[in-house]
Amino acid sequence: MAQRRVDWHGSFAVIVTPFTKNGAIDETAYRQVVESVIQAGCHGVIAGGSTGEFFLMSMAERKRVVEIALDQTKGRIPVLCGPAGIRTEEVVELAAHAQKAGCAGGMTLTPLYAGLDEREVLEFYRRVAGESGLNIMLYNSPRYVRAVLTPQLVAQLAEIDGIVAIKDTSFDMFQMNDLCRTVGDKIRIFVGLESLYLPALAVGAVGCVAMVPQIIGKTAVDIYTCWQKGDIAGARRAHEIVCRVYDLFKVGSGYIAIKESMTLLGKTGGYSRPPMLMFTEEQKAKLREIYEDTGFLPASQRSAAE
């Protein structure tokens, strides 16, 4: 069987799931988030990933947000789902639903918590790709999964039909360099951190699974579009802004920081669900400093007040 190939590239926005204050999925707000990243110039959208707080949703809800994203996108850019779990059957079920619904692929974590060995990792991805029929983007996240997708293991995974890409969130440019060198001709390599987007492009990555386009729009995508045009100075300017915006992850829970940032800038971030908590006023003030520094908010009048 011929190995499946895709032409995924650029900024694939991994989007939040806005909840109402009472905890329901806010479909109207969710559609607005999808539309906002399309208008920002993103090249793909990922529904129900970690940033989408899949861990706070039922199986039915996880399937529903994928359906909403597909309906809102209407084929303008690829939609990926975010199947993740511990039980292989659960991951296969989510991936098979996404394939049937019309998703271009699924960004799939190695099973959480279990700490699989290489043989088990290979079998897991072989089953998910084979049984679902979905194109799979591997997701390497050593901080959250007790199994590291090393370049050597990825080279073996790349031989499985249906494994078409990887998101690498290792925080390690040595790993990124080795991935590009060893499997860059077989699968599409995405970096999972926008603060490493520009360096990753320089060594051969084709894009980024991006969190901040839903906050700051086109500026986040400019890293890629400027790079592609040969405008290195423009790419560096966007990179510097994104690096400052990434300070939001130092303020508190990252997914809440994204939602609170969106709300601060007049977008539809919405609320979360327990055990996640929305930010305090002190935390919101720290976010405001970030967006004042980067020009997305007018400078406050603190000095005048003083």
ChimeraX attribute file (.defattr): number of C-alpha atoms within 10 A of each C-alpha:
attribute: neighborCount
match mode: 1-to-1
recipient: residues
	/A:1	4
	/A:2	6
	/A:3	12
	/A:4	13
	/A:5	15
	/A:6	14
	/A:7	10
	/A:8	20
	/A:9	18
	/A:10	25
	/A:11	30
	/A:12	28
	/A:13	30
	/A:14	30
	/A:15	31
	/A:16	30
	/A:17	33
	/A:18	26
	/A:19	19
	/A:20	16
	/A:21	12
	/A:22	9
	/A:23	13
	/A:24	13
	/A:25	20
	/A:26	17
	/A:27	17
	/A:28	11
	/A:29	18
	/A:30	24
	/A:31	20
	/A:32	17
	/A:33	26
	/A:34	25
	/A:35	16
	/A:36	20
	/A:37	26
	/A:38	22
	/A:39	13
	/A:40	20
	/A:41	21
	/A:42	26
	/A:43	20
	/A:44	24
	/A:45	24
	/A:46	27
	/A:47	33
	/A:48	28
	/A:49	23
	/A:50	19
	/A:51	22
	/A:52	21
	/A:53	20
	/A:54	21
	/A:55	14
	/A:56	16
	/A:57	16
	/A:58	10
	/A:59	14
	/A:60	9
	/A:61	15
	/A:62	23
	/A:63	22
	/A:64	17
	/A:65	22
	/A:66	24
	/A:67	20
	/A:68	17
	/A:69	25
	/A:70	26
	/A:71	13
	/A:72	16
	/A:73	18
	/A:74	11
	/A:75	12
	/A:76	11
	/A:77	17
	/A:78	19
	/A:79	26
	/A:80	32
	/A:81	32
	/A:82	29
	/A:83	29
	/A:84	25
	/A:85	19
	/A:86	13
	/A:87	12
	/A:88	16
	/A:89	14
	/A:90	15
	/A:91	24
	/A:92	24
	/A:93	17
	/A:94	23
	/A:95	31
	/A:96	22
	/A:97	18
	/A:98	27
	/A:99	19
	/A:100	11
	/A:101	14
	/A:102	18
	/A:103	24
	/A:104	20
	/A:105	26
	/A:106	31
	/A:107	25
	/A:108	25
	/A:109	25
	/A:110	30
	/A:111	23
	/A:112	15
	/A:113	12
	/A:114	12
	/A:115	14
	/A:116	17
	/A:117	11
	/A:118	16
	/A:119	9
	/A:120	13
	/A:121	18
	/A:122	17
	/A:123	13
	/A:124	20
	/A:125	25
	/A:126	17
	/A:127	16
	/A:128	27
	/A:129	24
	/A:130	18
	/A:131	14
	/A:132	20
	/A:133	18
	/A:134	27
	/A:135	25
	/A:136	28
	/A:137	26
	/A:138	26
	/A:139	25
	/A:140	24
	/A:141	19
	/A:142	16
	/A:143	11
	/A:144	14
	/A:145	18
	/A:146	16
	/A:147	21
	/A:148	21
	/A:149	23
	/A:150	17
	/A:151	18
	/A:152	12
	/A:153	14
	/A:154	21
	/A:155	17
	/A:156	12
	/A:157	23
	/A:158	19
	/A:159	15
	/A:160	18
	/A:161	20
	/A:162	25
	/A:163	29
	/A:164	26
	/A:165	28
	/A:166	27
	/A:167	24
	/A:168	26
	/A:169	21
	/A:170	20
	/A:171	16
	/A:172	11
	/A:173	16
	/A:174	9
	/A:175	16
	/A:176	27
	/A:177	18
	/A:178	16
	/A:179	25
	/A:180	22
	/A:181	14
	/A:182	15
	/A:183	21
	/A:184	19
	/A:185	11
	/A:186	17
	/A:187	27
	/A:188	25
	/A:189	28
	/A:190	31
	/A:191	30
	/A:192	25
	/A:193	20
	/A:194	24
	/A:195	19
	/A:196	19
	/A:197	27
	/A:198	22
	/A:199	16
	/A:200	23
	/A:201	22
	/A:202	11
	/A:203	15
	/A:204	19
	/A:205	25
	/A:206	23
	/A:207	26
	/A:208	29
	/A:209	26
	/A:210	27
	/A:211	22
	/A:212	23
	/A:213	26
	/A:214	30
	/A:215	28
	/A:216	23
	/A:217	17
	/A:218	20
	/A:219	21
	/A:220	28
	/A:221	29
	/A:222	24
	/A:223	30
	/A:224	27
	/A:225	19
	/A:226	17
	/A:227	17
	/A:228	13
	/A:229	10
	/A:230	11
	/A:231	14
	/A:232	15
	/A:233	12
	/A:234	17
	/A:235	23
	/A:236	16
	/A:237	14
	/A:238	20
	/A:239	24
	/A:240	14
	/A:241	20
	/A:242	23
	/A:243	15
	/A:244	14
	/A:245	23
	/A:246	20
	/A:247	15
	/A:248	25
	/A:249	14
	/A:250	12
	/A:251	17
	/A:252	18
	/A:253	14
	/A:254	15
	/A:255	23
	/A:256	24
	/A:257	23
	/A:258	24
	/A:259	25
	/A:260	25
	/A:261	25
	/A:262	20
	/A:263	15
	/A:264	19
	/A:265	15
	/A:266	10
	/A:267	18
	/A:268	26
	/A:269	30
	/A:270	22
	/A:271	23
	/A:272	25
	/A:273	17
	/A:274	8
	/A:275	6
	/A:276	13
	/A:277	12
	/A:278	19
	/A:279	17
	/A:280	9
	/A:281	9
	/A:282	10
	/A:283	16
	/A:284	18
	/A:285	13
	/A:286	14
	/A:287	24
	/A:288	22
	/A:289	16
	/A:290	19
	/A:291	21
	/A:292	13
	/A:293	14
	/A:294	17
	/A:295	11
	/A:296	14
	/A:297	14
	/A:298	11
	/A:299	14
	/A:300	11
	/A:301	8
	/A:302	7
	/A:303	7
	/A:304	6
	/A:305	6
	/A:306	5
